[in-house]
Amino acid sequence: MTFDEIISDPLLKASSCELTFPQNWCQGRTAFGGLSAAIMLQNMKHQLADERRLLSMSTNFVGPLFAEQPFTLETQILRSGKNATQMLCTIKQDAKVCLIAQACFAKERASKVNVPVTHQHNLRPASSAHVLPYQEHVMPAFFQHVDLNLQTGDMPFSGSNNSNLGGWMRFKKAPSDNLDELHLLALADAWPPTLLQMANAPSPASSMSWYIEFVQDVNLDNDAWFGLDAQTHHAANGYGLEDAKIYAPDGTLLAISRQTVAIFDM
């Protein structure tokens, strides 16, 4: 199944539903985090009573979410006011909480305050000829669905002294419609943690929490690349904190992301 086939499941229109996902969208023993977050976001978007854009989403990866096994998804509207709506979404499997996400949607309002975006990246144009090749049993299964054009940083487990990462990302199979915040959300989590390149041997890693803010609506051509520029701010005692900025091909800043990652290198 493609990413768009999964998030287009009509069952996601209900505030509570039961779903499964295929093994080839896994990351180790659990679901690819970008996919599970996108499923939750899609379900929350279906509960909106009117047009409101996504401002922010916070996700906690509580426990593993296994493929080919039913899981339940439930969304609760915490509050919906004149301009903003806050929602809480929970995924459970075998009665155990696997993920929790909270999102804020809002209407645009008239304001005299205007601070233009000044962030820029130094990435070269995306290259479809230089993407990380998928290697079965070596890379996470979901890698077969994405193209990553690494430009800054090094390969995971290469013993690098670099803790930053950057490049371009897109789905191997372009969706039929334009790219939106669901595609950005999933692809932003497709990159390995910035710290894995510093490990000298294969080591597991796991996102503990993820917070992402959207600067504006996302609406790009279906075959467009998203740019990512990620930096490690701190790492010690098995945990790291990394920030990332996600860009459109023309350099427009689309989103700002922050993750706390657990690293198990011994």
NUDRENMAR-700103 format. One record per residue (C-alpha): residue number from 1; x negated, y, z; residue in three letters. Coordinates in steps of 0.001 Angstrom, whole numbers. Layout:
BEGIN
resi:x:y:z:resn
NUM:X:Y:Z:Ala
...
***
This chain:
BEGIN
resi:x:y:z:resn
1:0:0:0:Met
2:-1156:3537:-698:Thr
3:-1155:6295:1897:Phe
4:1842:7965:269:Asp
5:3800:4718:179:Glu
6:3296:4288:3914:Ile
7:4269:7824:4935:Ile
8:7233:7809:2539:Ser
9:8928:4941:4361:Asp
10:12590:6003:4774:Pro
11:12590:4552:8299:Leu
12:10448:7524:9349:Leu
13:13431:9823:8925:Lys
14:14962:8553:12179:Ala
15:13704:9922:15495:Ser
16:13094:6328:16626:Ser
17:12036:3470:14355:Cys
18:10013:263:14084:Glu
19:7207:-68:11512:Leu
20:4145:-2077:10544:Thr
21:1085:-1227:8452:Phe
22:-1275:-3435:6394:Pro
23:-4663:-4746:7495:Gln
24:-6495:-2794:4788:Asn
25:-5744:456:6631:Trp
26:-7667:-586:9739:Cys
27:-10736:910:11355:Gln
28:-12296:-2005:13162:Gly
29:-9550:-3768:15099:Arg
30:-7160:-817:15180:Thr
31:-5332:1460:12765:Ala
32:-7299:4165:10975:Phe
33:-6686:7174:13216:Gly
34:-5877:9498:10344:Gly
35:-3131:7172:9153:Leu
36:-1492:6737:12549:Ser
37:-1622:10503:13164:Ala
38:-84:11182:9741:Ala
39:2730:8688:10401:Ile
40:3539:10546:13621:Met
41:3412:13922:11904:Leu
42:5688:12755:9101:Gln
43:8225:11518:11628:Asn
44:8141:14820:13503:Met
45:8560:16808:10287:Lys
46:11718:14849:9517:His
47:13230:16039:12805:Gln
48:12928:19745:11940:Leu
49:16276:21460:11432:Ala
50:14819:24153:9152:Asp
51:11607:25119:7355:Glu
52:8743:25620:9823:Arg
53:5070:25105:9095:Arg
54:2704:23054:11228:Leu
55:577:25247:13515:Leu
56:-1196:22611:15575:Ser
57:-1241:18959:16512:Met
58:-2877:17237:19470:Ser
59:-3346:13459:19429:Thr
60:-4591:11106:22127:Asn
61:-5704:7629:21068:Phe
62:-4643:5704:24169:Val
63:-5097:2122:22997:Gly
64:-5492:-37:19876:Pro
65:-2712:-182:17287:Leu
66:-2885:-3515:15457:Phe
67:-2038:-4202:11814:Ala
68:692:-6556:10625:Glu
69:2443:-6272:14005:Gln
70:5591:-4223:14678:Pro
71:5229:-989:16594:Phe
72:7825:1521:17712:Thr
73:7623:5226:17072:Leu
74:9761:7765:18938:Glu
75:9900:11554:18615:Thr
76:11377:13903:21177:Gln
77:12084:17591:20564:Ile
78:10775:19311:23684:Leu
79:12081:22722:22698:Arg
80:13279:24407:19529:Ser
81:13645:28172:19674:Gly
82:14257:30900:17140:Lys
83:10732:30729:15734:Asn
84:8908:27710:17179:Ala
85:9555:24009:17749:Thr
86:7537:21743:20047:Gln
87:7726:17959:19648:Met
88:6281:14900:21353:Leu
89:5746:11626:19489:Cys
90:4772:8273:21019:Thr
91:3725:5003:19393:Ile
92:4072:1773:21397:Lys
93:3191:-1807:20551:Gln
94:4112:-4728:22802:Asp
95:5544:-2165:25241:Ala
96:2096:-523:25601:Lys
97:1421:3099:24666:Val
98:-1055:3291:21781:Cys
99:-891:6956:20719:Leu
100:658:10185:21929:Ile
101:898:13318:19805:Ala
102:2302:16778:20406:Gln
103:2868:19214:17542:Ala
104:3947:22819:17222:Cys
105:5860:24077:14170:Phe
106:6793:27707:13591:Ala
107:8284:30243:11219:Lys
108:6150:33126:10033:Glu
109:6916:36468:11688:Arg
110:6228:40060:10755:Ala
111:3147:41392:12558:Ser
112:752:44329:12250:Lys
113:-2124:42174:13532:Val
114:-4218:40816:10670:Asn
115:-7691:39341:11138:Val
116:-8994:37843:7866:Pro
117:-10808:34508:7832:Val
118:-14585:34947:7678:Thr
119:-15696:31305:7860:His
120:-17550:30020:4806:Gln
121:-19225:26751:3931:His
122:-22442:26000:2074:Asn
123:-21279:22848:327:Leu
124:-22126:22245:-3297:Arg
125:-19275:21409:-5686:Pro
126:-17783:17974:-5078:Ala
127:-19306:15094:-7031:Ser
128:-17205:12038:-7892:Ser
129:-20408:10320:-9032:Ala
130:-21905:10401:-5533:His
131:-19362:8935:-3135:Val
132:-20047:6418:-396:Leu
133:-19470:2958:-1915:Pro
134:-17078:662:-108:Tyr
135:-18774:-2466:1259:Gln
136:-16433:-5107:2596:Glu
137:-17207:-6280:6165:His
138:-19732:-3439:6479:Val
139:-17460:-389:6292:Met
140:-14031:62:7891:Pro
141:-11266:-1453:5756:Ala
142:-9560:1892:5130:Phe
143:-12695:3132:3303:Phe
144:-11432:1361:193:Gln
145:-8747:4059:-55:His
146:-10916:7195:222:Val
147:-13768:8929:-1592:Asp
148:-16334:10666:618:Leu
149:-19011:12796:-1040:Asn
150:-21618:13203:1727:Leu
151:-23746:16352:1350:Gln
152:-24889:17311:4860:Thr
153:-26141:14821:7433:Gly
154:-27137:11196:7048:Asp
155:-25620:7731:6850:Met
156:-24338:6127:10071:Pro
157:-26865:4120:12121:Phe
158:-29846:5632:10292:Ser
159:-31577:6954:13427:Gly
160:-31264:10526:12174:Ser
161:-32114:13590:14233:Asn
162:-29233:15397:12569:Asn
163:-25934:15757:14438:Ser
164:-24009:17719:11784:Asn
165:-22005:16345:8877:Leu
166:-20466:17804:5752:Gly
167:-19065:16944:2363:Gly
168:-15925:16466:317:Trp
169:-13058:13993:676:Met
170:-10031:12778:-1261:Arg
171:-7954:9643:-1820:Phe
172:-9152:7227:-4498:Lys
173:-5609:7022:-5831:Lys
174:-4210:10522:-6196:Ala
175:-638:10915:-4912:Pro
176:2088:11750:-7398:Ser
177:2844:15085:-5723:Asp
178:617:17886:-4471:Asn
179:-1544:17473:-1387:Leu
180:-138:18825:1876:Asp
181:-1007:18834:5591:Glu
182:-311:15079:5856:Leu
183:-3086:14311:3366:His
184:-5448:16776:5036:Leu
185:-4759:15279:8470:Leu
186:-5514:11755:7321:Ala
187:-8639:12629:5341:Leu
188:-10083:14840:8083:Ala
189:-10370:11720:10242:Asp
190:-11896:9587:7485:Ala
191:-15465:10681:8223:Trp
192:-17538:8751:10756:Pro
193:-18214:10627:14007:Pro
194:-21090:13080:13641:Thr
195:-23092:11170:16258:Leu
196:-23120:7771:14529:Leu
197:-25928:8880:12207:Gln
198:-28152:9239:15299:Met
199:-27708:5589:16319:Ala
200:-30479:3168:15313:Asn
201:-28178:174:14843:Ala
202:-24488:-478:14228:Pro
203:-22580:788:17238:Ser
204:-18842:1136:17812:Pro
205:-17300:4551:18336:Ala
206:-13783:5669:19166:Ser
207:-11928:8973:19052:Ser
208:-10438:9713:22462:Met
209:-8592:12922:21649:Ser
210:-8114:15094:18576:Trp
211:-6802:18632:18270:Tyr
212:-6304:20290:14893:Ile
213:-4978:23747:14010:Glu
214:-3695:24696:10571:Phe
215:-4611:28175:9332:Val
216:-1993:28155:6588:Gln
217:259:25936:4513:Asp
218:-1553:23258:2517:Val
219:-554:22894:-1139:Asn
220:-3284:21671:-3505:Leu
221:-3372:19752:-6771:Asp
222:-2981:16023:-6196:Asn
223:-6568:15253:-7285:Asp
224:-8215:18090:-5325:Ala
225:-11041:17569:-2854:Trp
226:-10966:18801:745:Phe
227:-14273:20103:2097:Gly
228:-15437:19323:5644:Leu
229:-18138:20998:7719:Asp
230:-18577:19302:11126:Ala
231:-20925:20101:14005:Gln
232:-21723:18383:17288:Thr
233:-21526:20790:20212:His
234:-22517:18398:22977:His
235:-23224:14718:23525:Ala
236:-24245:12939:26736:Ala
237:-23356:9908:28834:Asn
238:-21540:8149:26006:Gly
239:-19249:10995:24894:Tyr
240:-19569:13676:22253:Gly
241:-17663:16806:21318:Leu
242:-17492:17753:17641:Glu
243:-15830:20586:15745:Asp
244:-14974:20666:12055:Ala
245:-13606:23128:9550:Lys
246:-11640:21890:6530:Ile
247:-11648:23877:3282:Tyr
248:-9856:23994:-60:Ala
249:-12013:23629:-3203:Pro
250:-12139:27414:-3611:Asp
251:-13532:27847:-86:Gly
252:-10273:28819:1608:Thr
253:-10255:27724:5267:Leu
254:-7280:25426:5814:Leu
255:-7729:23907:9269:Ala
256:-9972:23745:12347:Ile
257:-10466:20450:14157:Ser
258:-11971:19293:17467:Arg
259:-12516:15717:18633:Gln
260:-13835:13993:21732:Thr
261:-15579:10775:20699:Val
262:-16814:7821:22765:Ala
263:-20057:6267:21507:Ile
264:-21097:2750:22592:Phe
265:-24766:2639:21602:Asp
266:-26882:508:23891:Met
***
